[in-house]
């Protein structure tokens, strides 16, 4: 099950393609991977960026899917 959410990029490592999102609803940080980002917007993914995403349950906790800049 996925939940559409908004949040702010907390961190992002361009070499690994991974980072964390702080959800605006105050829940636990969500893992993000570059493969889930709209390809046209991936270069703009920096800490502090506001984003929209779907939260899904991964094997190790919440993961972001369908990521777009707000």
SVG drawing of the C-alpha trace seen along z (x, -y; Angstrom):
<svg xmlns="http://www.w3.org/2000/svg" viewBox="-2 -24 32 31">
<polyline fill="none" stroke="black" stroke-width="0.4" points="0.0,0.0 1.3,-3.5 0.5,-6.9 0.9,-10.1 3.0,-12.5 5.1,-15.7 8.4,-16.3 11.9,-17.8 15.1,-16.2 17.2,-15.7 20.3,-14.3 21.3,-12.9 24.5,-11.2 24.9,-11.5 27.5,-8.7 25.3,-6.1 22.1,-7.6 20.5,-7.3 19.2,-9.8 16.6,-10.5 13.3,-12.5 11.8,-14.2 8.0,-13.6 5.9,-16.7 3.5,-14.6 6.4,-14.0 6.7,-10.3 10.0,-8.4 12.5,-9.5 11.9,-7.8 14.6,-6.3 14.9,-7.7 16.7,-6.2 17.5,-8.1 15.7,-5.5 12.4,-6.7 12.9,-10.3 11.4,-11.8 14.4,-11.8 14.0,-15.4 14.2,-16.6 17.0,-14.3 19.7,-17.0 17.7,-19.3 17.5,-16.9 19.4,-18.7 19.0,-18.9 16.1,-21.3 14.2,-20.6 10.4,-20.2 9.1,-17.0 6.0,-14.9 6.2,-11.2 4.4,-7.9 5.5,-6.2 5.7,-2.4 6.8,0.2 10.2,1.7 12.0,4.6 13.9,2.3 11.3,-0.5 9.6,-3.2 10.8,-3.9 9.8,-6.7 8.4,-6.0 7.2,-8.4 9.2,-11.4 8.6,-14.8 9.8,-18.3 7.0,-20.4"/>
</svg>
